[in-house]
Amino acid sequence: MGDKKGLRKSSPSGGSSGADFAGLGIQFAAAIILFLFAGQWLDKKLGTVGLFTIVGVFVGGGGAFYNMYRKISAAQRKDDEERSARGGEDRKDGQP
């Protein structure tokens, strides 16, 4: 069988896995739908035609994107810290 030294598996003590990001798509869609309905409700209450619906979609999408960016950035930062703490063990040639 092949050498699996280059492959890393996430452990409970650190690293990130796909499960950490599995709900991001659902959260993204839920935020957009929530703000869409809130915008439609405001449009009905205030008698406007689509203004708050469009604003709601963009606010929901922007907020969801920002949340996704924060989670991915935090995971990247954590991964970088773990790699630097190991002292470059991941390199195949042994150089830092």
HUNOR-V514977 format. One record per pair of residues at least 24 apart in sequence whose C-alpha atoms are under 7 Angstrom apart, sorted by sequence separation. I is the first residue (numbers start at 1). J is the second residue. D is the distance in Angstrom with one decimal. If there is no record, write none. Layout:
I&J&D + I&J&D
This chain:
32&57&5.4 + 35&60&5.3 + 32&60&4.4 + 31&60&5.1 + 32&61&5.4 + 31&61&6.8 + 28&61&7.0 + 31&64&6.1 + 28&64&5.0 + 24&68&6.6 + 16&75&6.6 + 15&79&6.0
